[in-house]
Amino acid sequence: MDIAPGTLLIFKPAPALQAQVVEGSRVEFMGETLSFSGAAIKAFRQIGHPRKVARGPDYWCWEGVTLTEWSVEKQV
């Protein structure tokens, strides 16, 4: 993903949870550097919905759209 380091991402199921882009597809979330998916799994645990897997870009939002939607729009 081409998102600048320092950009804040919002967790769609719980907008109070945010992650900060570190580089590429890595974010800092709750003091750890994780992939988008790893951060989503951890965020789901935080809101009481534990999961073993999660497609991170489907849940992290930037400028009001998920990273999955943003990636598709960028390709068009």
ZADO-1210 file (C-alpha; in nm, 4 decimals, padded with zeros to 6 digits):
<atoms>
<atom x="00.0000" y="00.0000" z="00.0000" code="MET" pos="1"/>
<atom x="00.1139" y="00.3499" z="-00.0733" code="ASP" pos="2"/>
<atom x="00.0105" y="00.5214" z="00.2497" code="ILE" pos="3"/>
<atom x="00.2511" y="00.7632" z="00.4143" code="ALA" pos="4"/>
<atom x="00.4090" y="00.6658" z="00.7456" code="PRO" pos="5"/>
<atom x="00.2360" y="00.8437" z="01.0308" code="GLY" pos="6"/>
<atom x="-00.1099" y="00.8147" z="00.8721" code="THR" pos="7"/>
<atom x="-00.3809" y="00.7154" z="01.1210" code="LEU" pos="8"/>
<atom x="-00.6148" y="00.4329" z="01.0287" code="LEU" pos="9"/>
<atom x="-00.9531" y="00.3722" z="01.1919" code="ILE" pos="10"/>
<atom x="-01.0840" y="00.0247" z="01.2778" code="PHE" pos="11"/>
<atom x="-01.4234" y="00.0085" z="01.1051" code="LYS" pos="12"/>
<atom x="-01.6031" y="-00.2101" z="01.3654" code="PRO" pos="13"/>
<atom x="-01.4850" y="00.0142" z="01.6529" code="ALA" pos="14"/>
<atom x="-01.3804" y="00.3616" z="01.5297" code="PRO" pos="15"/>
<atom x="-01.2247" y="00.4491" z="01.8655" code="ALA" pos="16"/>
<atom x="-00.9439" y="00.2039" z="01.7828" code="LEU" pos="17"/>
<atom x="-00.6714" y="00.3509" z="01.5645" code="GLN" pos="18"/>
<atom x="-00.3450" y="00.2287" z="01.4198" code="ALA" pos="19"/>
<atom x="-00.0596" y="00.4356" z="01.2790" code="GLN" pos="20"/>
<atom x="00.1119" y="00.3366" z="00.9550" code="VAL" pos="21"/>
<atom x="00.4810" y="00.2641" z="01.0161" code="VAL" pos="22"/>
<atom x="00.5867" y="00.1622" z="00.6654" code="GLU" pos="23"/>
<atom x="00.4348" y="-00.0278" z="00.3754" code="GLY" pos="24"/>
<atom x="00.1697" y="-00.2578" z="00.5159" code="SER" pos="25"/>
<atom x="00.2908" y="-00.2393" z="00.8781" code="ARG" pos="26"/>
<atom x="00.1165" y="-00.0427" z="01.1508" code="VAL" pos="27"/>
<atom x="00.1728" y="00.0350" z="01.5146" code="GLU" pos="28"/>
<atom x="-00.1251" y="-00.0759" z="01.7185" code="PHE" pos="29"/>
<atom x="-00.1329" y="-00.0877" z="02.0974" code="MET" pos="30"/>
<atom x="00.2437" y="-00.0614" z="02.1220" code="GLY" pos="31"/>
<atom x="00.3241" y="-00.3344" z="01.8681" code="GLU" pos="32"/>
<atom x="00.4296" y="-00.3205" z="01.5048" code="THR" pos="33"/>
<atom x="00.1972" y="-00.5540" z="01.3160" code="LEU" pos="34"/>
<atom x="00.0619" y="-00.6288" z="00.9699" code="SER" pos="35"/>
<atom x="-00.2846" y="-00.4930" z="00.8839" code="PHE" pos="36"/>
<atom x="-00.4251" y="-00.8406" z="00.9494" code="SER" pos="37"/>
<atom x="-00.2380" y="-00.8900" z="01.2757" code="GLY" pos="38"/>
<atom x="-00.3626" y="-00.5533" z="01.3987" code="ALA" pos="39"/>
<atom x="-00.7204" y="-00.6397" z="01.2971" code="ALA" pos="40"/>
<atom x="-00.7048" y="-00.9695" z="01.4861" code="ILE" pos="41"/>
<atom x="-00.5765" y="-00.7854" z="01.7940" code="LYS" pos="42"/>
<atom x="-00.8451" y="-00.5156" z="01.7559" code="ALA" pos="43"/>
<atom x="-01.1198" y="-00.7779" z="01.7342" code="PHE" pos="44"/>
<atom x="-00.9909" y="-00.9269" z="02.0608" code="ARG" pos="45"/>
<atom x="-01.0058" y="-00.5802" z="02.2178" code="GLN" pos="46"/>
<atom x="-01.3758" y="-00.5469" z="02.1346" code="ILE" pos="47"/>
<atom x="-01.4597" y="-00.8963" z="02.2593" code="GLY" pos="48"/>
<atom x="-01.4842" y="-01.0701" z="01.9213" code="HIS" pos="49"/>
<atom x="-01.1729" y="-01.2908" z="01.9092" code="PRO" pos="50"/>
<atom x="-01.0773" y="-01.4250" z="01.5676" code="ARG" pos="51"/>
<atom x="-00.7937" y="-01.6412" z="01.4475" code="LYS" pos="52"/>
<atom x="-00.7857" y="-01.4769" z="01.1039" code="VAL" pos="53"/>
<atom x="-00.8953" y="-01.1437" z="00.9577" code="ALA" pos="54"/>
<atom x="-00.8278" y="-00.9754" z="00.6256" code="ARG" pos="55"/>
<atom x="-00.6910" y="-00.6535" z="00.7707" code="GLY" pos="56"/>
<atom x="-00.7478" y="-00.4211" z="00.4722" code="PRO" pos="57"/>
<atom x="-01.1211" y="-00.4991" z="00.4929" code="ASP" pos="58"/>
<atom x="-01.1371" y="-00.3493" z="00.8439" code="TYR" pos="59"/>
<atom x="-00.8875" y="-00.0603" z="00.8526" code="TRP" pos="60"/>
<atom x="-01.0129" y="00.2673" z="00.7055" code="CYS" pos="61"/>
<atom x="-00.8371" y="00.5717" z="00.5680" code="TRP" pos="62"/>
<atom x="-01.0195" y="00.8846" z="00.4538" code="GLU" pos="63"/>
<atom x="-01.3550" y="00.7151" z="00.5137" code="GLY" pos="64"/>
<atom x="-01.3003" y="00.3990" z="00.3073" code="VAL" pos="65"/>
<atom x="-01.1505" y="00.0617" z="00.3868" code="THR" pos="66"/>
<atom x="-00.8012" y="-00.0043" z="00.2579" code="LEU" pos="67"/>
<atom x="-00.9492" y="-00.2710" z="00.0294" code="THR" pos="68"/>
<atom x="-01.1888" y="-00.0169" z="-00.1254" code="GLU" pos="69"/>
<atom x="-00.9114" y="00.2428" z="-00.1484" code="TRP" pos="70"/>
<atom x="-00.6823" y="-00.0027" z="-00.3277" code="SER" pos="71"/>
<atom x="-00.9524" y="-00.0913" z="-00.5829" code="VAL" pos="72"/>
<atom x="-01.0376" y="00.2767" z="-00.6432" code="GLU" pos="73"/>
<atom x="-00.6710" y="00.3602" z="-00.6914" code="LYS" pos="74"/>
<atom x="-00.6383" y="00.0944" z="-00.9620" code="GLN" pos="75"/>
<atom x="-00.9318" y="00.2328" z="-01.1645" code="VAL" pos="76"/>
</atoms>
